[in-house]
Amino acid sequence: MADRSEAPTEASTEPSNVLTTKVDPTSARYEANMRFLADLTSQVRNEGETICEGGGARSIENQHSKGRLTARERIELLVDAGTFFELGIYAAHGMYEEWGGAPAADVITGLARIHTRMVMIIANDATVKAGAFFPMTAKKVIRAQNIAIENRIPTIYLVDSAGVFLPLQEDVFPDTDDFGRVFRNNAVMSALGIPQIAAIMGMCVAGGGYLPVMCDHVLMTDGSGLFLAGPALVQAAIGQKVSAEDLGGAAMHAGISGTVDFREPDDPACLGRIRSIVEKWGYRRQSPWDRKKPVEPVLAAEEIYGIYDSSPARPYDMKEILARVLDGSRFDEYKAEYGKTLICGYGRIGGFAVGIVANQKLHAQQTDHEGHKRVEFGGVIYTESAEKAARFIMDCNQNLIPLLFFHDVNGFMVGRDAEWSGIIKAGAKMVNAVSNSVVPKITVIVGGSFGAGHYAMCGKAFDPRFVFAWPTARYAVMSGDSAAGTLVEIKVKQLERGGTKLGEEDKKELYESVKRTYDEQTDPRYGAARLWIDKIIDPIETRDAITQALEAAALNPDVAEFKVGVLQT
């Protein structure tokens, strides 16, 4: 097929770094991939729309009957049109079914812009269990706060919550990632100079009452309530009878306790006041990350659907994906002829300079130190690949270049040759560099993200600023086929020791059962439900998601000193 890349002119001093393409959009494989990924993405999008309905039509009507907007309606009025970038929509997906479920963990979080300024939004969804805090609700709020802390993002809380969901209080109350951490984070954010605004637009009771009062500005609408104990609890505890309005209404807090800075008649007026406050904020120091005017990729993002192939038997070229994400499809590949199962190099996304570490799924030929040639399997990290990536990551830290990791990794190579080559030592070096990296790290899980390969490629435990995943992502210690084979073999031996011998049909049925369960747990929606993933993205929106993340990271100008400690050599 003809090369559709930009050819450098003869007089140009620019390097010929435009990625070329060999994709044939008329091939049967391309068309099959296109249908598969488009259908899967559509399924995820439709599920997301259902989650956005919150507690359903009746709960929405109930919220409106109180003269209040829903959380999503509030966000739409508050932010600049079309700027809300939701995070954690799948939180608690498939969980708490015995309590009727908790769509989106009954709190909505995400990045947005108000008068063009980026903010983090955290809004209780009162259509779901009156906005009560389930265990995952607290974890989702804390995740949003942690993103705000790491990137210095001003944060706005739209408060409308009945407090802790009491039947599950033991899992909400005491630990470091539970309810109390929210208030601790309020205090830490304030000390760091991160602006926080809280608007009480419904109930705010018990310990939850501390959240708004620990923010820079407190707004409250008429008809809302802010108290450590509601009227019923006050009567039971001390025998005092008092109305909700006298106990903790907007008029009392605005005129008597002085807790509220702005008292507003209704939701629209309150949201308008927030916009007015934000519009007057000053500006802080710029970050050191280099940015130029963005340039669209030369190649169409829609072609990603036909390029990506999840079948191990049909490896694809990760550079074809990068060519449809990078500005101008330009990429300066680092050590291109060495450690070929990991692609490293420099480019720009959304105008930001970035360093990229990506798993290459094509098989590659490598020559070892003794001159012997071998074929290296795509998606596997070999000794040379790990050493190359470790050095590249250190270079990016030395030169203040944010790092992006594109995952489709089976893990590290195993076997005698790998062990003799020092694979553990090389892997430790890569993990060390990732762990101590001080530039922003952003992770995109494209396909498999298995075992120690997940760690080395900056998995969730290694503090990436954001973790995005395609619907095709798979997230586990090992693939479903490998895990099922291992687990079935163990189970069969256990049964045989007990005197039970399984026939081939029974073994097959057991294998399918184990694989089905394991595959459900490797699905990105399972990981997103537990906040291992911040957002499941449409593959063609990869560039936009990364740009949002880089713009958020650019709000934090502080960069720690880069140190790696002891490196294995």
Secondary structure as UniProt FT lines:
FT   TURN            10..11
FT   TURN            25..26
FT   HELIX           28..51
FT   TURN            52..55
FT   HELIX           57..65
FT   TURN            66..67
FT   HELIX           71..78
FT   TURN            81..82
FT   STRAND          85..87
FT   TURN            89..94
FT   HELIX           97..99
FT   HELIX           103..106
FT   STRAND          107..114
FT   TURN            115..116
FT   STRAND          117..124
FT   TURN            126..128
FT   HELIX           129..131
FT   HELIX           135..151
FT   STRAND          155..161
FT   HELIX           166..171
FT   TURN            176..177
FT   HELIX           179..191
FT   TURN            192..193
FT   STRAND          196..205
FT   HELIX           206..209
FT   HELIX           210..213
FT   STRAND          217..221
FT   TURN            222..223
FT   STRAND          225..227
FT   HELIX           231..238
FT   HELIX           244..248
FT   HELIX           250..255
FT   STRAND          262..264
FT   HELIX           267..278
FT   TURN            279..280
FT   HELIX           301..303
FT   HELIX           304..307
FT   TURN            312..313
FT   HELIX           318..322
FT   TURN            323..325
FT   HELIX           327..329
FT   STRAND          332..333
FT   TURN            336..337
FT   TURN            340..341
FT   STRAND          342..349
FT   TURN            350..351
FT   STRAND          352..359
FT   STRAND          364..367
FT   TURN            369..370
FT   STRAND          373..376
FT   TURN            378..379
FT   STRAND          380..381
FT   HELIX           383..398
FT   TURN            399..400
FT   STRAND          403..409
FT   STRAND          411..412
FT   HELIX           416..420
FT   TURN            421..422
FT   HELIX           423..436
FT   STRAND          441..450
FT   HELIX           451..456
FT   TURN            457..458
FT   HELIX           460..462
FT   STRAND          466..469
FT   TURN            471..472
FT   STRAND          474..476
FT   HELIX           480..497
FT   TURN            498..499
FT   HELIX           504..522
FT   HELIX           524..529
FT   TURN            530..531
FT   STRAND          535..536
FT   HELIX           539..541
FT   HELIX           542..553
FT   TURN            554..555
//
